[in-house]
Amino acid sequence: MQSFDLIVIGSGSGLTVSSEAADRGLSVAAVEHGPFGGTCLNRGCIPSKMLIHSADVMETIRRAELFGITAQVSAADWDFIVKRVVDTIDPDAQAIEETNRQHPNVTVFKDSGRFVEHKVLEVGNERIAAETIVIAAGTRPRIPDIDGLTEVPFMTSDQALRLPRQPRRLVIVGGGYIAAELAHFFGALGTEVTIVHRGPRLLRLEDDDVSARFTEVYQQRFTMLLNSIVRRAHRKGEEIVLEVASDGQKRTLTADALLLAVGRVPNTDLLDVAKTGVAVDERGFIKVDKYLETDVPGVWALGDIVGRYLLKHSANLEAAHVAHNVFNGESRMPVDYHAMPHAVFASPQVASVGLTERQAREQGLLYAASTYSYYDTAYGSSIEDRDGFVKAVAHRETRAILGCHVIGSEASILIQEVANAMRMRLATDAITQSIYVHPALPEVVQRAFESLSF
Ligand SMILES: Cc1cc2nc3c(=O)[nH]c(=O)nc-3n(C[C@H](O)[C@H](O)[C@H](O)COP(=O)(O)OP(=O)(O)OC[C@H]3O[C@@H](n4cnc5c(N)ncnc54)[C@H](O)[C@@H]3O)c2cc1C
C-alpha cells in the first residue's frame, strides 16, 4: 500500500487543492477515472455553452428580418459544430493531465477509486492511503426508472454534447436547466424537439413569474408535454417509441433519439464513502460542516458531491476554502454562500440571485417586489426583446437586496451587478443611485429596482 500526504478524488474543482498541496511540497495522489478537468470542462459548462453559441448565431440570423435584414441559412455544419468543441476541450483535458503527471509531487491514478477501509482507497489494483483526503468526485446523470429503457438507445448530457449525427426528432425528458439549454441547442439547429416534463412548468426552481414566462415561450417553440411521465419505452426498427401518461391521457411519441435530463445523483455510492466513515444525507450527498470537513477529521468534500449548489462557481468557491482550511487549522474559513448567482443559457436566457418572491413570502419577510419589462427600455425595444423582464425583490424596511430574477437577452450578464451588490450586502441604493450608461441594457435592472415601492 502506498501512502501519501493527501489524496484528492476527482480532477474537476479538486485540482485547486491538489495543486496547492503539491506546490507546498506535499506528496499528492490525484485519482481520476475520466478525462482531467471534470464535468465542467468535459461534459458540462464549457461544451454546452460552445454548442449553444452556434444555436444563438442561428437564432440571430432567423430574427434578422425584424431588423430589416434578409438572411438565409444555407447549412448548419453539424460535424464542424461538434468538432469545434471537441478540438477545444480534449487538448485542454490532456494538458491538465500532463501538468499533473509532470509535477514531481503528484502521482496520477487514472482509475476508479473506492474506499475499502478507513482512509484507504482501492484504485484499480492498488491500495493507497492518506491522513488527509479530499472527496471532489461530483455527480452523474440520474437515470429514471422507465419500463423498457434498457432496450432503447438513450443518452444523457454526457453523450448529447458530442453526438456524431444530429437527430431529426428528439424527445427530451426533464424540465430543468440542462433540458432547457439542450432543447435550445438542438431546436435552433433544426431538430424537432419534444419536451416531456412531469411538472406543470419548466425551470420550477426559478421565480414563479420567470418560470411561467419561460414555459410560455418554450410552448411556442417546441412540442411540450407537461404534467407528463414516460411510462414505457421500446424500439421499433430504428425508431424509439415512448408511451407517455400526459395530463391523465395516454400519448405515444416516436423519435430518433431520446435524451434524459432528469437531475444528477452524487457519486458517493460508487465511492463507498461509508467505508471510511463519511456520512451522507438522505439524497446521498456528503455531509460537511461549514468548513467543508466531513464527520471524519481529515476527510474533506467539495463541489457537486456536497450538494449545496450544483454549479461550477460554487465548486470553485468551496475548493478555495478547502485549499485554505486544510493547511490553516488555526484560521479556518467558513464558506459564505451569500448571493450565489446562476444562469440558464437557453433562449430566452434566465439568471437569478437570492430569494425568489415566493421564498421571501414563505420566510415571512417584509418585502417589496417589482418587475420591469425589457421592452419598456430603450435598448430592450431596439433589440425587440418582447418577452424579457427583470424582477427585483428587496426588504421593505432595510431596503437590502433580497433577490433579482431576469429572463431575456443577456440575462447571464445583467445578473452580475446585482450579485456583486448583494454579495457586498448593499441596499437597493447601490443600484438606484448608480449612474447607468444610456441607453444600455442594464437600465432595465435599474428600472426594476427604482420601481420598488417601499
Ligand atoms: C450539461 C451540463 C451543463 C452545465 N453547465 C453549467 C454552467 O453553465 N454553469 C455552471 O456553473 N455549472 C454548470 N454545470 C455544472 C458543473 O459542471 C458542475 O457544478 C461542476 O463541474 C462540479 O464540479 P466538481 O468538481 O464538484 O465535480 P466534477 O467536475 O464532476 O469532478 C468530479 C470528477 O471526479 C471523477 N470521479 C468521480 N467518481 C470517481 C471515482 N470513483 N474515481 C475516480 N474519479 C472519479 C469524475 O470523472 C470527475 O472528473 C453543468 C453541468 C452539466 C452536466
PDBQT file of the ligand as one rigid body, heavy atoms in Angstrom, charges set to zero:
ROOT
HETATM    1  C1  LIG A 501     -24.647  19.704 -19.262  1.00  0.00    +0.000 C 
HETATM    2  C2  LIG A 501     -24.146  20.493 -18.090  1.00  0.00    +0.000 A 
HETATM    3  C3  LIG A 501     -24.027  21.862 -18.188  1.00  0.00    +0.000 A 
HETATM    4  C4  LIG A 501     -23.562  22.603 -17.103  1.00  0.00    +0.000 A 
HETATM    5  N1  LIG A 501     -23.480  23.959 -17.227  1.00  0.00    +0.000 NA
HETATM    6  C5  LIG A 501     -23.073  24.694 -16.174  1.00  0.00    +0.000 A 
HETATM    7  C6  LIG A 501     -22.977  26.104 -16.281  1.00  0.00    +0.000 A 
HETATM    8  O1  LIG A 501     -23.258  26.687 -17.323  1.00  0.00    +0.000 OA
HETATM    9  N2  LIG A 501     -22.548  26.805 -15.199  1.00  0.00    +0.000 N 
HETATM   10  C7  LIG A 501     -22.246  26.179 -14.007  1.00  0.00    +0.000 A 
HETATM   11  O2  LIG A 501     -21.877  26.871 -13.051  1.00  0.00    +0.000 OA
HETATM   12  N3  LIG A 501     -22.324  24.842 -13.879  1.00  0.00    +0.000 NA
HETATM   13  C8  LIG A 501     -22.728  24.090 -14.930  1.00  0.00    +0.000 A 
HETATM   14  N4  LIG A 501     -22.786  22.726 -14.819  1.00  0.00    +0.000 N 
HETATM   15  C9  LIG A 501     -22.433  22.113 -13.506  1.00  0.00    +0.000 C 
HETATM   16  C10 LIG A 501     -20.918  21.995 -13.333  1.00  0.00    +0.000 C 
HETATM   17  O3  LIG A 501     -20.392  21.283 -14.421  1.00  0.00    +0.000 OA
HETATM   18  C11 LIG A 501     -20.609  21.314 -12.022  1.00  0.00    +0.000 C 
HETATM   19  O4  LIG A 501     -21.225  22.041 -10.973  1.00  0.00    +0.000 OA
HETATM   20  C12 LIG A 501     -19.127  21.219 -11.728  1.00  0.00    +0.000 C 
HETATM   21  O5  LIG A 501     -18.427  20.673 -12.797  1.00  0.00    +0.000 OA
HETATM   22  C13 LIG A 501     -18.901  20.389 -10.457  1.00  0.00    +0.000 C 
HETATM   23  O6  LIG A 501     -17.521  20.293 -10.211  1.00  0.00    +0.000 OA
HETATM   24  P1  LIG A 501     -16.952  19.207  -9.197  1.00  0.00    +0.000 P 
HETATM   25  O7  LIG A 501     -15.506  19.475  -9.122  1.00  0.00    +0.000 OA
HETATM   26  O8  LIG A 501     -17.755  19.176  -7.968  1.00  0.00    +0.000 OA
HETATM   27  O9  LIG A 501     -17.228  17.812  -9.902  1.00  0.00    +0.000 OA
HETATM   28  P2  LIG A 501     -16.763  17.275 -11.310  1.00  0.00    +0.000 P 
HETATM   29  O10 LIG A 501     -16.293  18.363 -12.197  1.00  0.00    +0.000 OA
HETATM   30  O11 LIG A 501     -17.896  16.425 -11.786  1.00  0.00    +0.000 OA
HETATM   31  O12 LIG A 501     -15.499  16.379 -10.987  1.00  0.00    +0.000 OA
HETATM   32  C14 LIG A 501     -15.613  15.123 -10.420  1.00  0.00    +0.000 C 
HETATM   33  C15 LIG A 501     -14.582  14.220 -11.055  1.00  0.00    +0.000 C 
HETATM   34  O13 LIG A 501     -14.489  13.039 -10.276  1.00  0.00    +0.000 OA
HETATM   35  C16 LIG A 501     -14.309  11.952 -11.140  1.00  0.00    +0.000 C 
HETATM   36  N5  LIG A 501     -14.758  10.762 -10.411  1.00  0.00    +0.000 N 
HETATM   37  C17 LIG A 501     -15.992  10.523  -9.933  1.00  0.00    +0.000 A 
HETATM   38  N6  LIG A 501     -16.021   9.367  -9.260  1.00  0.00    +0.000 NA
HETATM   39  C18 LIG A 501     -14.761   8.877  -9.303  1.00  0.00    +0.000 A 
HETATM   40  C19 LIG A 501     -14.161   7.718  -8.778  1.00  0.00    +0.000 A 
HETATM   41  N7  LIG A 501     -14.848   6.835  -8.053  1.00  0.00    +0.000 N 
HETATM   42  N8  LIG A 501     -12.858   7.507  -9.032  1.00  0.00    +0.000 NA
HETATM   43  C20 LIG A 501     -12.132   8.398  -9.775  1.00  0.00    +0.000 A 
HETATM   44  N9  LIG A 501     -12.650   9.526 -10.264  1.00  0.00    +0.000 NA
HETATM   45  C21 LIG A 501     -13.954   9.752 -10.027  1.00  0.00    +0.000 A 
HETATM   46  C22 LIG A 501     -15.143  12.280 -12.365  1.00  0.00    +0.000 C 
HETATM   47  O14 LIG A 501     -14.707  11.598 -13.507  1.00  0.00    +0.000 OA
HETATM   48  C23 LIG A 501     -14.951  13.782 -12.464  1.00  0.00    +0.000 C 
HETATM   49  O15 LIG A 501     -13.897  14.123 -13.349  1.00  0.00    +0.000 OA
HETATM   50  C24 LIG A 501     -23.213  21.953 -15.890  1.00  0.00    +0.000 A 
HETATM   51  C25 LIG A 501     -23.308  20.559 -15.795  1.00  0.00    +0.000 A 
HETATM   52  C26 LIG A 501     -23.769  19.835 -16.874  1.00  0.00    +0.000 A 
HETATM   53  C27 LIG A 501     -23.877  18.348 -16.738  1.00  0.00    +0.000 C 
ENDROOT
TORSDOF 0
